[in-house]
Amino acid sequence: MQLSVELTLTPLKDDFELPIKAFIRQLRATGFTIIETPLSTQIYGEYDRLMDSLTQEIKAIFKHEDAVVLHMKLYKGNRSDYVPSF
């Protein structure tokens, strides 16, 4: 089963950019299809592999950062080729 995930990482500190960039670099290294926007990172792939990988990456950033919020949206199916029709 294919999965689309939207992630928004919010470190709760003044120097928030470095942890976000590090998290995105780790996601890029997973080999999944990734689309980055100014407000979120979208990642697409096979459900089991993607969720296993995300679990590891989320755990790593949570261990490294003292205070961080991660918003995650899941959509069943691969929406990486979505094109607005309006």
Buried (B, 14 or more C-beta within 10 A) or exposed (E): EBBBBBBBBEBEEEEBEEBBEBBBEBBEEBEBBBBEEEEBBBBBBEEEEBBEBBEEBBEEBEEEBEEBEBEEEEBEEBBBEEEEEE
